[in-house]
Amino acid sequence: MTQTLEYDATGLLCPLPVLRANRKLRELVVGGLLTVRATDPAAEADFPAFCRQTGHELVSSSREGEVLVFVIRKR
């Protein structure tokens, strides 16, 4: 079974959503999934860049109204 965590970064501004998500990823085993919800428009570019730089996999990114939802697999 895949370990999963969720982090609500709504209301936080850049760079806090990525920094806090990175902290949460440390709690996961390799292969674990982190779902992040963010409202900062910059997150749309920040999370793909973060994943490219760190080697984590951006499994999906979507939008639920004003909320951006990212699913990241820890590498």
N, C-alpha and C positions, 0 to 999 in steps of 0.2 A: 504494500500500500504506500502511495506517495505521501510524504509529509507536506502539509499545506499550512500556510499562515496568511492572514489578511492584515493589511495596514491601511488605516484611514488617514490620508494626508489632506483631506479637504480643508480648505481655508488657509493652508500653509503656502508661502511663497518661495520661489526659487532662492536658494538651492535646497531648502529644507526637505521637500518631498523625496528627492534622490538621496540625500544624506541619511534621512531616517529609514528609508527603504533599505539602504546598504547595511545599516545597523541590524535591521530585521533579518536580512539574508544571512547574517552570521549565525543566527539561531537555527537555521535549516541545515539538514544533511545535504550532501551533493545529490542533485536530482530533485530536491524539494521545490515546491512551487510557492511563490509569493504573489498574492493579488494586492495591487495598490490602487486606491481610489484617490484622485487628485482633481482639484479645480483650477490650479494655476495653469494658464494657457501655455506657459513655457515648458510644462511637463511633456507636452506632445513631442518636442524635440529632445528634451533632456533625457528621457528614459531610453529611447533608442541609442543615443550617444553613449550613455552610461553602460548599456549592455555591450556595445561594440568595444568600449575601452576595457571592460572588466572580464569579458568572455562569457558572461551570463547570457542565457538565451531569452530573447523577448518572444514569448510564445504567442501572445496576442495583445493588441491594443484596440480598444473600442470606446465608444462614447454612450453614456446614458444621460441624456439631457445635457446639463452643464458639467457632468462628472466624467472625467477620463478614467478608464479602467485598464490597467496594465497587468499582465500575467507574466512573471519572470521565473525561469527555471535556473536554479543555482548550479553553477559549474564547479 
